[in-house]
Amino acid sequence: MSYDRVFILERIANVYGVEITRGWQVRLAEKMQLTDTSMISNWKKRGVPNEVILKVAEEKGVNSLWLRTGQGEKYKHQHQPDQAREAPSGYTPQPLAPDELNLIKLYRQLHPAEQEKVVEIAELYAKVKESRSNVGGGSVLKESNSK
């Protein structure tokens, strides 16, 4: 049994106001209006389907990333995904090149937790690159001879 599955179910129970005490799975199934209370036990063994996580997130106004991982803000109104990141000074938006579009396509296929890691890596790379350019260093990555 994966603890991740149990933790996801516990976070869903939390959202529905169900305390994790004896009989909590039956109470959760009732709160979720499930006709088959054994579904909770099934999810505990096999994992909570993504469509259930998304449905709970939408119905209860919670962040689906928080439901899946426990990371980030619990409620959507605390999380501000529409807030744009500040563009670097001197940046002028340009149409996206095919490789940039492909990068976005690949990014969207990742799990939300993986997407966060990609953003963290890109931000770290930008900071290193900026600090090296301020010191007079060269490129962060060495150019590859095989293109």
C-alpha positions in Angstrom: 0.0 0.0 0.0 1.4 3.4 -1.0 1.3 6.0 1.7 0.8 8.6 -1.0 -2.6 7.1 -1.7 -3.5 7.2 2.0 -2.4 10.7 2.3 -4.4 11.8 -0.7 -7.5 10.2 0.9 -6.8 11.8 4.2 -6.6 15.2 2.5 -9.9 14.5 0.7 -11.4 13.6 4.1 -10.1 16.8 5.5 -11.8 18.8 2.7 -15.1 17.1 3.5 -14.7 17.6 7.2 -14.3 13.9 8.0 -12.0 13.1 11.0 -9.6 10.1 10.5 -11.1 7.9 13.2 -12.7 4.5 13.2 -15.2 4.3 10.3 -13.8 7.4 8.5 -13.9 5.7 5.1 -17.7 5.0 5.3 -18.3 8.6 6.5 -16.2 9.9 3.6 -18.1 7.8 1.1 -21.4 9.2 2.5 -20.1 12.8 2.3 -19.0 12.2 -1.3 -22.4 10.7 -2.0 -20.8 7.5 -3.3 -23.3 4.6 -3.7 -20.6 2.0 -3.1 -18.7 2.7 0.1 -16.0 0.1 -0.8 -14.8 2.6 -3.4 -12.8 4.4 -0.7 -11.0 1.1 0.2 -10.4 0.4 -3.5 -8.8 3.9 -3.9 -6.7 3.2 -0.8 -5.3 0.1 -2.5 -5.1 1.3 -6.1 -4.9 5.0 -5.9 -7.5 7.8 -6.3 -8.4 8.4 -9.9 -7.4 11.7 -11.3 -11.0 12.6 -12.3 -12.0 12.2 -8.6 -9.2 14.5 -7.5 -10.2 17.1 -10.1 -13.9 16.8 -9.2 -13.2 17.2 -5.4 -10.9 20.2 -6.2 -13.5 21.9 -8.3 -16.5 21.2 -6.0 -14.6 22.2 -2.8 -12.5 25.0 -4.2 -9.2 23.4 -3.3 -5.9 23.3 -5.1 -5.6 19.9 -7.0 -1.8 20.0 -6.4 -2.4 20.2 -2.7 -4.8 17.2 -2.9 -2.3 15.1 -4.8 0.9 16.1 -3.0 0.1 18.2 0.1 2.2 21.0 -1.4 1.1 24.5 -2.2 -1.9 26.3 -0.8 -4.9 24.3 0.2 -7.5 26.6 -1.2 -7.5 28.1 -4.7 -8.2 31.6 -3.5 -4.9 31.5 -1.6 -3.0 30.3 -4.7 -2.7 33.0 -7.4 -1.9 31.1 -10.7 -3.1 34.0 -12.8 -0.5 36.3 -11.4 2.1 36.7 -14.1 5.8 36.3 -13.3 7.8 39.5 -13.7 9.6 39.6 -17.1 13.3 40.4 -17.1 14.1 44.0 -17.8 14.4 44.8 -21.5 12.3 41.7 -22.4 10.0 42.2 -25.4 7.5 39.4 -26.1 8.1 37.6 -29.4 6.0 35.0 -31.3 6.9 31.5 -30.0 9.3 29.4 -32.1 8.4 25.8 -32.9 10.9 24.5 -30.2 9.3 26.8 -27.6 5.8 25.5 -28.5 7.2 21.9 -28.2 8.6 22.8 -24.8 5.2 24.1 -23.6 3.5 20.9 -25.0 5.9 18.7 -23.1 5.6 20.8 -19.9 1.8 20.5 -20.0 2.1 16.7 -20.1 3.9 16.7 -16.7 2.4 16.1 -13.3 1.8 19.5 -11.5 4.6 18.7 -9.0 7.0 18.0 -11.9 5.9 21.3 -13.5 6.9 23.2 -10.3 10.3 21.5 -10.4 10.8 22.5 -14.0 10.0 26.2 -13.2 12.4 26.0 -10.1 15.2 24.7 -12.3 14.6 27.3 -15.0 14.6 30.1 -12.4 17.7 28.8 -10.8 19.4 28.6 -14.2 18.4 32.2 -15.0 19.9 33.4 -11.6 23.1 31.6 -12.2 23.3 32.9 -15.8 22.6 36.5 -14.5 25.2 36.2 -11.7 27.9 35.0 -14.2 27.2 37.7 -16.6 27.5 40.3 -13.8 30.9 38.9 -12.9 32.0 38.7 -16.5 31.8 34.9 -16.8 30.8 33.1 -19.9 27.8 30.9 -20.7 26.4 28.7 -17.9 26.4 25.7 -20.3 29.3 24.9 -22.6 28.4 24.9 -26.3 28.0 21.4 -27.7 30.2 20.6 -30.8 27.7 18.1 -32.1 24.8 19.8 -33.7 
